[in-house]
Amino acid sequence: MSQPPDEQAPTPAAVSAFDGFAHVARSIGQLVAPTTLLTAVLFYFGWAHVYWYFNYFGVDSTTLNPSIREYLMRTVDALFVPLTLVGLIGMAVLWGYVALPESVRARRPGRWATSVIAVIAGAVLLNGVSRIYVVTPLNKGLCVAPLSIIAGVLIFWLLVVLRRQRLRESLPATAPPPSQAAAVAEWVILFLMVGINLFWIATDYSVAVGQTRAREWAAQLPTSSQVIIYSEKELHLSGSDVRMASCGADPASGSAYRFRYDGLAPLSRIGDHYILVPRTWTPRRGAAIVLPAQSPGAIRFEFRLAGDTVPATC
């Protein structure tokens, strides 16, 4: 009696590497509303930008009482470049993968290629982690350390996923499915590692943007617009960089401004304060001036272009 031909042993059902992702994402969404999380991230970008911008001029922005709206408005400047880069990288990854030939997409890396990739991922990850303890030429660049950690973790995760697929294919169909708890725990760790380092990137980048904008503005001080302050009461701003002129009281004109201050440039108004600096300000010379918007006595600002040669009068 002839024997039936051997049938190929069934393989276990394919298991997605993203099985735990939906559970973790759903749990995070239940704990923190998406709009709340987005607002918090934008606020953090704006706070770091404001803090380091005014810190360049020696002003502690936490004393200025900025509003949430002012923080969020500064976020646009801090997020413009990273969002553009994320979009370009995302399109390159998605479209680049689709553009590859089917033979290339279906091919899996061999053992030697996997080993080389693992060594490279380990070196990249170590380069990022080393920044916590020591600064080297390879990890001191802007956002290099957190990006290295994210890249190393994701490459290792991809290699583990490929290894699991190979092991799964060698198991019989009756093999138990992978642990759901282990998948969730893995995605929690990935969320934490990537999320923490994204905030590290946000901090580094916001510091760089804030200080860069401050340096750009300071470089334009000699040719920037000027502001003349007329005040009812003496503001005690006199010095080599700020010139004070006593106007006196003029009963005929009814003017209440008795003092005039020249040589200032308007930096910003934020919160309840005006921030001004002398036009001769440098990081090593001069001090920023913070005036309360609701200061005692009447104050008037007169703004003039840099080329205005008409002398100021009381």
C-alpha positions in Angstrom: 0.0 0.0 0.0 1.5 3.3 -1.0 2.2 5.9 1.6 0.9 9.4 1.1 3.5 12.0 0.4 4.9 13.8 3.3 3.1 17.1 4.0 5.0 20.1 5.0 4.8 20.7 8.7 2.5 23.7 9.5 4.2 26.7 10.9 2.9 28.8 13.8 0.9 31.8 12.9 2.9 34.9 12.3 3.2 37.2 15.3 3.5 41.0 14.7 6.4 42.8 16.3 3.8 45.6 17.1 1.5 43.4 19.2 2.3 45.3 22.4 2.4 48.7 20.8 -1.4 49.3 20.6 -1.9 48.2 24.2 0.8 50.6 25.5 -0.3 53.5 23.3 -3.9 53.0 24.4 -2.9 53.0 28.1 -0.9 56.2 27.6 -3.9 57.7 25.9 -6.1 56.8 28.8 -3.7 58.3 31.3 -2.9 61.5 29.4 -5.2 63.1 26.8 -3.4 63.7 23.5 -4.1 67.4 23.5 -2.8 67.7 27.0 0.4 65.8 26.1 0.9 68.0 23.0 0.4 71.2 24.9 2.9 70.0 27.5 5.5 69.3 24.9 4.9 72.6 23.1 5.1 74.4 26.5 8.4 72.7 27.3 9.9 73.8 24.0 8.7 77.3 24.5 9.9 77.5 28.1 13.4 76.3 27.2 13.6 78.7 24.3 12.5 81.7 26.4 14.8 80.8 29.4 18.0 80.4 27.3 17.2 83.4 25.1 17.0 85.8 28.0 19.7 84.0 29.9 22.1 85.1 27.2 21.5 88.7 28.4 21.8 87.7 32.1 18.0 87.9 32.7 16.2 85.1 34.6 13.0 84.6 32.6 11.2 83.0 35.6 11.0 86.4 37.2 9.3 87.9 34.2 6.0 86.0 34.7 5.5 85.0 31.1 2.1 83.7 30.1 1.4 80.3 28.6 0.5 82.0 25.3 3.9 83.7 25.2 5.6 80.3 25.8 3.6 78.6 23.0 4.2 81.5 20.6 8.0 81.0 21.0 7.5 77.3 20.2 7.1 78.0 16.5 10.7 79.2 16.3 12.0 76.1 18.2 10.0 73.5 16.3 10.2 74.7 12.7 13.5 72.9 11.9 13.0 69.6 13.8 9.5 69.1 12.4 10.7 69.7 8.9 13.6 67.2 9.4 11.2 64.6 10.9 8.9 65.0 7.9 11.8 64.6 5.4 13.3 61.6 7.2 9.8 60.0 7.5 9.2 60.4 3.8 12.7 59.1 2.9 12.2 56.0 5.0 8.7 55.2 3.7 9.2 56.1 0.1 12.7 54.7 0.0 11.7 51.3 1.3 8.8 51.1 -1.2 11.2 52.0 -4.0 13.5 49.1 -3.3 13.2 46.0 -5.5 11.1 43.1 -4.1 14.2 40.9 -4.0 16.0 43.4 -1.8 13.0 43.9 0.6 12.4 40.2 1.0 16.1 39.4 1.6 17.1 39.1 5.3 20.6 39.9 6.5 22.9 37.0 7.0 24.7 36.2 10.2 27.8 38.1 9.4 25.7 41.2 8.4 23.7 40.9 11.6 26.8 40.7 13.6 28.3 43.8 11.9 25.1 45.7 12.4 24.9 44.7 16.1 28.5 45.9 16.7 27.8 49.2 15.0 24.6 49.6 17.0 26.5 48.8 20.2 29.1 51.4 19.4 26.5 54.1 18.6 24.6 53.3 21.8 27.8 53.5 23.9 28.7 56.8 22.3 25.4 58.3 23.4 25.4 56.8 26.9 29.0 58.0 27.4 27.8 61.6 27.2 26.3 61.2 30.6 29.7 60.7 32.2 32.3 62.2 29.9 32.3 64.7 26.9 34.2 63.5 23.8 34.5 64.8 20.3 32.1 62.1 19.1 29.3 62.9 21.5 29.5 66.6 22.3 27.7 67.8 19.1 24.1 69.2 19.2 21.7 66.3 20.0 24.3 63.7 19.0 24.1 61.8 22.3 20.3 61.3 22.5 20.1 60.6 18.8 22.8 57.9 19.2 20.9 56.3 22.1 17.6 56.2 20.1 19.3 54.9 17.0 21.2 52.2 18.9 18.1 51.0 20.8 15.9 50.9 17.7 18.6 49.0 15.7 18.9 46.4 18.5 15.1 46.1 18.6 15.0 45.5 14.9 17.7 42.8 15.1 15.8 41.1 18.0 12.6 41.2 15.9 14.3 39.5 12.9 15.8 36.9 15.3 12.4 36.1 16.8 10.9 35.6 13.4 13.5 33.1 12.5 13.1 31.2 15.7 9.3 31.3 15.4 9.5 29.7 11.9 11.5 26.8 13.3 8.9 26.0 15.9 6.0 23.6 15.4 2.5 24.9 15.0 1.5 23.7 18.4 4.1 26.0 20.1 2.5 28.5 22.5 2.3 32.1 21.4 4.7 34.6 22.8 3.9 36.2 26.1 1.7 39.3 25.8 3.0 40.6 29.0 6.6 40.4 27.7 5.5 42.3 24.5 3.9 45.0 26.6 6.9 45.3 28.9 9.2 45.6 25.8 7.1 48.4 24.3 7.0 50.3 27.7 10.8 50.2 27.8 11.0 51.4 24.2 8.6 54.2 24.9 10.6 55.3 27.9 13.9 55.1 26.2 12.8 57.0 23.1 10.6 59.5 25.0 13.3 60.4 27.5 15.8 61.0 24.8 13.4 63.0 22.7 13.1 65.4 25.7 16.9 65.5 25.8 16.9 66.4 22.2 14.2 69.1 22.8 16.3 70.6 25.6 19.5 70.6 23.6 17.9 72.1 20.5 15.8 74.7 22.4 19.0 75.9 24.2 20.8 76.1 20.9 17.9 78.0 19.2 17.4 80.4 22.1 21.1 81.3 22.4 21.5 81.5 18.6 18.6 83.9 18.3 20.0 86.0 21.2 23.5 86.2 19.6 21.9 87.2 16.3 20.0 90.0 17.9 23.0 91.1 19.9 25.1 91.3 16.7 22.5 93.7 15.2 22.5 96.1 18.2 24.7 98.8 16.7 22.3 99.1 13.7 19.0 98.3 15.5 16.2 100.7 16.4 16.6 102.7 19.5 14.1 103.6 22.2 14.0 106.8 24.3 12.3 106.6 27.7 10.5 109.5 29.1 9.6 109.1 32.8 7.8 111.0 35.5 10.1 109.6 38.1 13.8 108.9 38.1 14.5 105.3 37.0 18.2 105.3 38.1 19.4 104.0 34.8 22.2 106.5 34.3 25.7 105.3 33.5 28.2 105.2 30.8 25.9 103.2 28.5 22.6 105.0 29.3 22.4 108.7 29.2 20.0 110.5 31.4 18.8 114.1 30.8 16.8 116.1 33.3 13.8 117.7 31.5 12.3 119.5 34.5 8.6 120.2 34.9 7.0 122.5 32.3 3.8 123.8 33.8 2.9 125.5 30.6 2.8 122.3 28.6 1.5 120.2 31.4 4.1 117.5 30.7 4.6 115.1 33.5 7.9 113.6 32.2 10.9 115.0 34.1 13.6 112.5 32.9 14.8 111.2 29.6 16.9 108.2 29.0 18.8 107.6 25.7 21.1 104.9 24.4 18.8 101.9 24.8 17.5 99.3 22.4 14.2 97.4 22.9 14.8 93.7 23.5 11.3 92.4 24.2 8.1 92.7 26.2 7.3 89.5 28.0 4.9 88.9 30.9 4.5 92.1 32.8 7.9 93.5 32.0 9.8 95.4 29.3 13.3 94.2 28.6 15.8 96.7 27.2 19.6 96.7 26.8 22.1 99.5 26.1 23.0 99.7 22.4 26.7 99.2 23.5 25.8 95.9 25.3 28.1 93.0 24.9 28.2 89.7 26.8 31.1 91.1 28.9 29.9 94.6 29.2 26.6 96.1 30.1 23.5 94.9 31.8 19.9 94.2 30.7 17.2 96.4 32.1 13.9 95.1 33.3 11.1 97.6 33.7 7.7 96.6 35.1 4.9 97.4 32.7 2.9 98.8 35.6 5.7 100.9 37.0 5.0 103.8 39.4 4.7 107.1 37.6 4.0 107.8 33.9 6.4 106.3 31.3 6.5 106.9 27.6 8.5 105.1 25.0 9.7 106.7 21.8 11.0 104.4 19.1 13.4 105.6 16.4 15.2 104.0 13.5 18.9 103.6 13.7 19.5 106.2 11.0 17.4 108.9 12.7 19.7 111.9 13.4 17.1 114.2 14.9 18.2 114.9 18.4 15.8 113.9 21.2 14.2 116.7 23.1 12.1 116.8 26.2 
